[in-house]
Every structure is written in structure tokens, then in C-alpha cells.
Amino acid sequence: MIILLSTLAFALSTIFTNSALAITIALLGYMAPSIINMLVIQYKVTFMQYFVTMNWDLSGYLFGNLPAMEGMTMGMSIITCLIYFLIMIIPTFIIFKKKNIKNI
């Protein structure tokens, strides 16, 4: 979870060049998912099992707990997190390379 949130903050600060916006959205991303996950589980929205917040807590798989939704496995959660990581890091890298950074 921490890796994905820090990658999100890094991506947003690189793309928008606004650190305050990046930190605010990352903190919101830390606080809001518990509410979203609870609503998704309660109303059984099955396509949300591919959303990153449903998959970033891998501790449930390690200690024998049941997954949040039926059909979720540890492998699926890791692959989903990796896909979201790549979706955030590749455009960030491309935009960062195009920026004209000068030493002052």
C-alpha cells in the first residue's frame, strides 16, 4: 500500500509539478479506501475486485484470512498491484524525460 501511494504521489507531483496536490491526493488515497472497500463488499460490486484498493492489503492472504471478495487470490492481487504500478510509473517516466530541468 505504501509503495503504491508513494508512487501515486510521485507521479502526480511530476505530472502536475504541484507537490501540495500530490500529497493531498496521496493522503486522501490513504484514508478513503476503507470506506470504498466496505461499500463494495456490502453491495457486492464484483468488477471492483480489480480496483487497486481491494488488492493492496496482502496481509490477509498471509495469515489465512478469507479474501475480501470471492474469487480473489494472492497472485491476482499482486498482478493487479503491479499493473497499477506500471500504469503510474511509465507515463511519469516519459513526462519526466521530456521536461527541461536546469541546474540553478
PAMARDO-30860 format. One record per residue: residue in one letter; z, x, y of N, C-alpha, C in turn. Coordinates in pm, whole numbers, plus 50000, padded with zeros to 5 digits. Last residue first. Layout:
AZXYZXYZXY/...
// end
This chain:
I488835202152535489175202052678490205212752705/N486125199452324487415205952346487675206552496/K484625168252244484615180752320486025186352328/I482665149252036484035153552061483975167252128/N480755123252001480665136052070482065140252112/K480305107351687480985108651816480845122751870/K479265108551432478345105651542478995107451679/K481465112451267480475123151277479525121051395/F482725087551295483395099551345482405111151361/I480925070851162481135069151306481785081551366/I481245080750899479925080650963480075079551115/F483985076450852483435089950847482095090750919/T484065048550869484865056750959484315070850966/P482455040150656481995037950795482785046150897/I484225051450446482825055650463482315052550604/I486775038850456486645053050487485195057350513/M486605011350389487195015550516486825029850552/I485365011050143484805002750250485365006750385/L487155027150000485825032350032485155024350142/F489315008949987489495022150048488135027850089/Y488184987949841488584985649980488784998850054/I487825002049599486674996249669487014993749815/L490475008149532489515018849557488295013849633/C491494982249489492044990649597491095001949631/T489944974949265489864967149388490384975349506/I490824993949078489424993849120489254986149250/I493514986049054493174999449102491745000149151/S493214959948954493894962149082493554975849139/M491964964648709491264956748810491884959048948/G494024978948582492724985148606491944977948715/M496004959448562496244971348642494924978348676/T494654925948600495144937248521495354949148613/M494614890848620494704903648691495274914248597/G494794867248485493544874648476493554887948549/E496834849148707496314850648572494974857848574/M498624867248956497714856448916497194859448777/A500544887548950500684876449045499824864549006/P501544897348614500764898748737500894886148823/L504944901648501503654894848492502884896848621/N506434934048448506384920748509505004914648488/G506604960048351506474949048257506484935148317/F506544980448534507844976548480507784963948394/L503894983748615504614994948554505904990748485/Y503044960748739502424964448613503234975148540/G504554960948971504714950048875504124953248740/S503594982049121504874983649053505124972548951/L501354979049271501154982249129502464983349053/D500224962049521501544964749465501414966649314/W497594955349585498104968549623499504971549573/N496514930149526496354941049430497064953949466/M496674912349726497124907749595497174919249495/T495484925649934496934923749938497494918749806/V492684925249881493454937549866494964935249862/F491314900249670491734904349803492724915949788/Y490814889849425490064901749461490384906649602/Q492194866749414492714877549331491944890549357/M490944846949553491764856149632492374867249546/F489814829349376488964840049427489744850249511/T491904810549324491574820949227490724832149283/V494554797449453493234800849504492744812949424/K497054783049408496174787749301494724789749347/Y499024777149586497884768049582496814772349482/Q500834798249534501284784249528500114774649513/I499314821149572499874818449440500264803849427/V498734818349846497644819349748498144815949608/L501284818849960500454806849972499324806749870/M502054845149893502854833849848502044820849853/N500124860250028500184860449881500974848749826/I500824854450296499504850850244499524850250092/I503384865550309503194851250335501874846550276/S502804892150255503744884950169503614869850187/P500974900150460500524897550323501524890350233/A502264904850719501634892050686501294889950538/M503224931750744504134920250745503514907350691/Y501104949550734502264952150651503154939850638/G499334940150919498894940850780500024943850683/L500824945051144500594931151106500134930450960/L500574972851140501904966651124501784952051085/A497784974651180498384980051058499784974351035/I497554963151434496914956451320497484961651188/T499024982351582499404968251581498824961051460/I497555005751543498935004951495499394990551485/A495104998451665495155002651524496565001351468/L495864993451929495264982851848495364986151700/A496725019152000497655007852004497144996251920/S494425034951987495505037151891496475025451886/N491195030852009492385024952070493515025751968/T488615035151912489255045152000490455039552075/F487425019851716487665013651846488245023251949/I487125038551502486035029751541486225024451682/T489595051651487488365059251501487235050651553/S491405030951456491555039851572490305048351593/L490465019751216490415012051340490555020951463/A490955040851035489605035551054489495028051186/F493745043951056492855055051090491445050051119/A494575018750962494925022951097494015034351144/L493525019950699493105009450791493395013450935/T494985041450601493535042550610492975031950704/S497515029950607497245041450694495745043950707/L497115009750416497435006250555497195017850650/L496565024950185495565015650237495855011750381/I498955039450160497685046450175496625037250234/I500835019050125500925027750242499605035050267/M500005008349882500005000050000500005008850125/
// end
